[in-house]
Amino acid sequence: MRRNIEPLADIKIDHGGNLAGADARFPRAPKPWIDLSTGINPHAYPHSDIASTAFCRLPEPSALRSLKGEAAVVYGAPSADNVAAAPGTQILLPLLVEAAFGGSVRPGANAAILSPTYAEHARMARLAGFDLTETQNFEDLFAANLALVVNPNNPDGRLIERTELLRLAAHMASKGGLLVVDEAFMDVVPAGHSVAGDIGPALAVLRSFGKFYGLAGLRLGFALATPDDVRRIEARLGPWAISGPALQIAGQALADRNWQNGMREVLKADAARLDDLLTDAGLKIVGGTTLFRLVRHPYASALFQQLGEAGILVRPFSERPENLRFGLPSGEGWARLEKLLASKQFRQLAEAER
């Protein structure tokens, strides 16, 4: 039986992208907001017009099957039978764990999460009834029944080598455990790091669509798992979990290799440009991917305040107040960020630790 399940209302999760909250905190900030508080690609995939039938008809099962097949090819899963699709990976994670553990968690079962990372994963583990350990030491994961690794990690970009993950997966297999690797940002990492091709009863992978393709509002994620677990997940989701417009747009984007390859180069250039701005302003970059950079500064809270008053929203961390995460600007956002970072007031504060 499950135990230690916390009421949903008692678990508060902070996220980036809350512009209404930013308006309340910084009522005099110039508009529009330059929202750098998420790790979402600011260059959204330029999809074609959505067919009217995508809105007025229920999605065709064949369209979902086609999307799953394209996702399997792009992500490196063995087949479409190894892919479950849902409106976001945070919906898929508890269903995946439920499928793998037969719908219940035995008393004393432990989940270990490589931290700091998404708070959603810890929330799910607690709600499922696991005793939870959050650790920065990879070796601590071997003692758990459920291990969760975000790779590359958010917010620091930490990348665990594939060989190490496979070593952990083999250990999980030996004791009936499960390793879930959340590869939300793997699209921007060089080939060879994903474990999607190695999935099995003790290893599953989550892939987020919206971050790399700049379409987070589409709400689409994938779980890569055994065919049996995929069938269990899909039985819980029921038919038509993915909307017709999402099927059309995502199918087109996943098939567009030229855009994917070109966008990786665009993001590399944008990340290098952001690096220059941040370091020139006296900030120390301590991690990230080409979709975001993590900065550490003793006066991060005051820097966040200055940025917010200028209409630039970055991601603070209440549990680690010395950290700030910067997403990539676009358009006029570059000029506004550069102007603020170059201002005398900001530089004085940024260089105060020297």
C-alpha positions as CSV (number, residue, x, y, z in Angstrom):
1,M,0.0,0.0,0.0
2,R,1.1,3.6,-0.6
3,R,2.0,5.7,2.4
4,N,3.3,9.2,3.3
5,I,1.2,10.7,0.5
6,E,1.2,14.5,0.9
7,P,-1.9,16.5,-0.1
8,L,-1.5,18.2,-3.4
9,A,-2.3,21.6,-2.0
10,D,0.6,21.3,0.5
11,I,3.3,21.0,-2.2
12,K,4.1,24.4,-3.7
13,I,6.2,24.5,-6.8
14,D,7.8,27.6,-8.2
15,H,8.3,27.9,-11.9
16,G,9.6,30.4,-14.4
17,G,7.3,32.2,-16.9
18,N,4.9,33.7,-14.4
19,L,4.4,37.1,-16.0
20,A,1.3,37.9,-13.9
21,G,3.4,37.4,-10.8
22,A,6.1,39.6,-12.2
23,D,3.6,42.3,-12.9
24,A,2.5,42.2,-9.2
25,R,6.1,42.3,-8.0
26,F,7.3,45.0,-10.4
27,P,4.3,47.1,-11.2
28,R,6.4,49.9,-12.7
29,A,8.5,47.7,-15.0
30,P,8.5,48.7,-18.7
31,K,6.5,46.5,-21.0
32,P,6.6,44.2,-22.8
33,W,8.4,41.9,-20.5
34,I,11.7,40.3,-21.6
35,D,11.0,36.9,-20.2
36,L,14.3,35.0,-19.7
37,S,13.0,33.0,-16.8
38,T,12.5,29.7,-18.8
39,G,14.7,27.4,-20.7
40,I,12.5,27.6,-23.8
41,N,13.9,28.3,-27.3
42,P,12.9,31.8,-28.2
43,H,13.0,30.8,-31.9
44,A,9.7,28.9,-32.2
45,Y,9.4,26.3,-35.0
46,P,7.8,27.9,-38.0
47,H,5.0,25.4,-38.6
48,S,2.7,25.6,-41.5
49,D,-1.0,26.7,-41.1
50,I,-3.1,24.3,-39.1
51,A,-5.7,22.5,-41.1
52,S,-9.3,23.3,-40.0
53,T,-10.0,19.6,-39.6
54,A,-7.5,19.5,-36.8
55,F,-9.9,21.6,-34.8
56,C,-13.3,20.3,-35.8
57,R,-12.6,16.5,-35.8
58,L,-11.3,14.2,-33.2
59,P,-7.6,13.2,-33.7
60,E,-7.1,10.2,-35.9
61,P,-5.4,7.2,-34.3
62,S,-3.2,7.0,-37.4
63,A,-1.9,10.5,-36.8
64,L,-0.8,9.6,-33.2
65,R,0.9,6.4,-34.5
66,S,2.8,8.5,-37.1
67,L,3.9,11.0,-34.5
68,K,5.1,8.2,-32.2
69,G,7.1,6.7,-35.1
70,E,8.7,10.0,-35.9
71,A,9.5,10.5,-32.2
72,A,11.1,7.1,-32.0
73,V,13.4,7.9,-35.0
74,V,14.4,11.4,-33.7
75,Y,15.0,10.3,-30.1
76,G,16.5,6.9,-30.9
77,A,13.9,4.7,-29.3
78,P,13.6,1.1,-30.7
79,S,10.1,1.6,-32.2
80,A,6.8,3.5,-32.0
81,D,5.7,0.8,-29.6
82,N,8.2,2.2,-27.1
83,V,6.7,5.7,-27.2
84,A,3.9,7.1,-25.2
85,A,2.7,10.7,-25.8
86,A,0.9,13.0,-23.4
87,P,0.3,16.7,-22.7
88,G,3.6,17.2,-21.0
89,T,6.2,15.0,-19.3
90,Q,5.0,15.9,-15.8
91,I,1.8,14.0,-16.6
92,L,3.8,11.0,-17.9
93,L,6.3,10.7,-15.0
94,P,3.8,9.4,-12.4
95,L,2.1,7.2,-15.0
96,L,5.4,5.8,-15.9
97,V,6.3,5.0,-12.3
98,E,2.9,3.5,-11.7
99,A,3.3,1.2,-14.7
100,A,6.7,0.1,-13.7
101,F,5.9,-0.6,-10.1
102,G,2.5,-2.3,-10.7
103,G,0.4,0.5,-9.4
104,S,1.6,0.6,-5.9
105,V,4.7,1.4,-3.9
106,R,5.7,-0.9,-1.0
107,P,6.4,0.6,2.4
108,G,9.9,1.8,2.8
109,A,10.5,2.2,-0.9
110,N,13.0,5.0,-1.6
111,A,13.3,7.4,-4.5
112,A,16.5,9.3,-5.0
113,I,16.8,12.4,-7.2
114,L,20.1,13.9,-8.4
115,S,19.7,17.5,-7.3
116,P,19.3,20.4,-7.5
117,T,16.8,20.0,-10.4
118,Y,13.1,20.2,-11.2
119,A,11.0,20.4,-8.1
120,E,8.2,18.6,-10.0
121,H,10.1,15.3,-9.7
122,A,10.4,15.4,-6.0
123,R,6.7,16.3,-5.8
124,M,5.8,13.3,-7.8
125,A,7.9,10.9,-5.7
126,R,6.3,12.1,-2.5
127,L,2.8,11.9,-3.9
128,A,3.5,8.4,-5.1
129,G,4.4,7.4,-1.5
130,F,8.2,7.1,-1.8
131,D,10.6,8.1,0.9
132,L,12.7,10.7,-0.8
133,T,16.4,11.4,-0.9
134,E,17.7,14.4,-2.8
135,T,21.5,14.3,-3.4
136,Q,24.3,15.8,-5.5
137,N,26.2,12.5,-5.3
138,F,25.5,10.2,-8.3
139,E,26.6,7.1,-6.3
140,D,23.8,7.7,-3.7
141,L,21.3,6.8,-6.4
142,F,22.3,3.2,-6.3
143,A,20.6,2.7,-2.9
144,A,17.2,3.7,-4.2
145,N,14.3,1.7,-5.7
146,L,13.5,4.6,-8.0
147,A,16.3,6.9,-9.3
148,L,15.6,10.1,-11.2
149,V,18.2,12.0,-13.2
150,V,17.7,15.0,-15.4
151,N,20.4,14.9,-18.1
152,P,21.6,17.5,-19.0
153,N,20.4,18.9,-15.7
154,N,18.3,22.0,-15.1
155,P,19.5,24.5,-13.9
156,D,23.2,23.8,-14.0
157,G,23.6,21.8,-17.2
158,R,25.4,18.9,-15.4
159,L,25.8,16.0,-17.8
160,I,26.1,12.4,-16.6
161,E,28.0,10.2,-19.0
162,R,25.9,7.5,-20.7
163,T,28.2,4.7,-19.4
164,E,27.5,5.8,-15.8
165,L,23.7,5.8,-16.4
166,L,23.8,2.4,-18.0
167,R,25.8,1.2,-14.9
168,L,23.0,2.5,-12.7
169,A,20.3,1.0,-14.9
170,A,22.0,-2.4,-14.7
171,H,22.0,-2.2,-10.9
172,M,18.4,-1.2,-10.9
173,A,17.6,-4.2,-13.1
174,S,19.3,-6.5,-10.6
175,K,16.9,-5.5,-7.8
176,G,13.7,-4.7,-9.6
177,G,14.2,-0.9,-9.5
178,L,13.8,1.8,-12.1
179,L,15.9,4.6,-13.4
180,V,14.1,7.4,-15.1
181,V,16.3,9.8,-17.2
182,D,14.6,13.1,-18.0
183,E,16.3,14.2,-21.3
184,A,14.3,17.5,-21.6
185,F,17.3,19.4,-22.9
186,M,19.0,16.5,-24.7
187,D,18.1,18.0,-28.1
188,V,20.9,20.6,-27.7
189,V,23.6,18.1,-26.6
190,P,26.0,16.4,-29.1
191,A,25.0,12.9,-30.1
192,G,26.1,10.0,-27.9
193,H,24.8,11.0,-24.5
194,S,21.1,9.9,-24.8
195,V,20.1,6.5,-23.3
196,A,16.9,6.4,-25.3
197,G,18.2,3.5,-27.4
198,D,18.9,1.5,-24.2
199,I,15.5,1.5,-22.6
200,G,14.2,-1.6,-20.8
201,P,12.3,-2.7,-17.7
202,A,14.7,-0.9,-15.5
203,L,15.4,2.2,-17.7
204,A,12.9,4.7,-19.1
205,V,13.4,8.1,-20.7
206,L,11.3,11.3,-20.8
207,R,11.6,13.7,-23.7
208,S,10.1,17.2,-23.8
209,F,9.0,18.6,-27.1
210,G,8.2,22.2,-26.3
211,K,11.6,23.4,-25.1
212,F,13.8,22.8,-28.1
213,Y,11.1,23.6,-30.6
214,G,10.0,26.8,-28.7
215,L,6.4,25.6,-28.5
216,A,5.9,24.9,-24.8
217,G,2.3,26.0,-25.0
218,L,1.6,23.1,-27.2
219,R,1.9,20.8,-24.2
220,L,3.6,17.7,-25.5
221,G,6.0,15.2,-24.0
222,F,7.0,11.6,-24.6
223,A,7.9,8.6,-22.4
224,L,10.2,6.1,-23.9
225,A,9.7,2.7,-22.2
226,T,9.0,-0.9,-22.8
227,P,6.0,-1.7,-25.0
228,D,4.2,-3.2,-21.9
229,D,4.7,0.0,-19.9
230,V,3.7,2.1,-22.8
231,R,0.4,0.2,-23.1
232,R,-0.3,0.6,-19.4
233,I,0.4,4.4,-19.7
234,E,-1.8,4.8,-22.8
235,A,-4.6,2.8,-21.0
236,R,-4.6,5.4,-18.3
237,L,-4.4,8.3,-20.7
238,G,-7.3,7.1,-22.8
239,P,-8.0,8.1,-26.4
240,W,-7.3,11.6,-27.8
241,A,-4.7,12.6,-25.2
242,I,-2.9,14.7,-27.9
243,S,-4.9,17.3,-29.7
244,G,-5.2,17.4,-33.5
245,P,-3.2,20.7,-33.8
246,A,-0.4,19.3,-31.6
247,L,-0.3,16.1,-33.7
248,Q,0.1,18.2,-36.9
249,I,2.6,20.7,-35.6
250,A,4.8,18.2,-33.7
251,G,4.8,15.7,-36.6
252,Q,6.0,18.4,-39.0
253,A,8.7,19.6,-36.6
254,L,10.1,16.2,-35.7
255,A,10.4,15.4,-39.3
256,D,12.3,18.6,-40.2
257,R,15.9,17.6,-39.8
258,N,17.2,20.7,-41.6
259,W,15.5,23.0,-39.1
260,Q,16.8,20.9,-36.2
261,N,20.4,21.0,-37.3
262,G,20.3,24.7,-38.2
263,M,18.7,25.6,-34.9
264,R,21.4,23.9,-32.9
265,E,23.9,26.2,-34.5
266,V,21.7,29.3,-33.9
267,L,21.4,28.4,-30.2
268,K,25.2,27.9,-29.9
269,A,25.7,31.4,-31.3
270,D,23.1,32.9,-29.0
271,A,24.5,31.2,-26.0
272,A,28.0,32.5,-26.8
273,R,26.6,36.0,-27.2
274,L,24.8,35.7,-23.8
275,D,28.1,34.5,-22.3
276,D,29.8,37.6,-23.5
277,L,27.2,39.9,-22.0
278,L,27.1,38.2,-18.7
279,T,30.9,38.0,-18.2
280,D,31.4,41.6,-19.4
281,A,28.9,42.6,-16.7
282,G,31.0,40.9,-14.0
283,L,28.8,37.8,-13.6
284,K,30.2,34.3,-13.0
285,I,28.7,31.6,-15.2
286,V,28.7,28.3,-13.4
287,G,26.7,26.1,-15.8
288,G,23.9,25.7,-18.3
289,T,23.1,24.5,-21.8
290,T,22.7,26.4,-25.0
291,L,19.2,27.2,-24.0
292,F,20.1,28.8,-20.6
293,R,23.0,29.9,-18.4
294,L,23.3,29.6,-14.6
295,V,24.9,32.5,-12.8
296,R,26.1,32.5,-9.2
297,H,26.5,35.8,-7.2
298,P,26.3,36.7,-3.5
299,Y,23.9,39.5,-4.3
300,A,21.8,37.6,-6.8
301,S,18.6,38.7,-5.1
302,A,19.5,42.4,-5.6
303,L,20.5,41.7,-9.2
304,F,17.1,40.0,-9.8
305,Q,15.4,43.1,-8.4
306,Q,17.3,45.4,-10.7
307,L,16.5,43.2,-13.7
308,G,12.8,43.0,-12.8
309,E,12.5,46.7,-12.4
310,A,13.9,47.0,-15.9
311,G,11.3,44.6,-17.3
312,I,13.6,41.7,-17.6
313,L,12.5,38.5,-15.8
314,V,15.1,35.9,-14.9
315,R,14.7,32.8,-12.8
316,P,15.6,33.1,-9.1
317,F,15.8,30.1,-6.7
318,S,14.4,30.5,-3.2
319,E,16.3,27.4,-2.0
320,R,19.6,28.7,-3.5
321,P,19.3,32.5,-3.4
322,E,22.8,33.0,-4.8
323,N,21.7,31.6,-8.2
324,L,20.0,33.1,-11.2
325,R,19.2,31.4,-14.5
326,F,19.2,33.4,-17.7
327,G,17.3,32.1,-20.7
328,L,18.0,33.4,-24.3
329,P,16.7,36.7,-25.4
330,S,15.4,37.4,-28.9
331,G,14.7,40.5,-31.0
332,E,14.8,43.7,-29.0
333,G,15.4,41.7,-25.8
334,W,19.1,41.6,-26.6
335,A,19.3,45.4,-26.7
336,R,17.3,45.8,-23.5
337,L,19.4,43.2,-21.6
338,E,22.7,44.6,-22.9
339,K,21.6,48.1,-21.8
340,L,20.7,47.0,-18.3
341,L,23.9,44.9,-17.8
342,A,26.0,47.8,-19.0
343,S,24.4,50.3,-16.6
344,K,26.6,51.8,-13.9
345,Q,24.2,50.7,-11.1
346,F,24.1,47.0,-12.2
347,R,27.9,46.8,-12.7
348,Q,28.6,48.3,-9.3
349,L,26.5,45.7,-7.7
350,A,27.8,42.8,-9.9
351,E,31.4,43.7,-9.2
352,A,30.9,44.3,-5.5
353,E,32.1,40.9,-4.6
354,R,35.6,41.5,-6.1
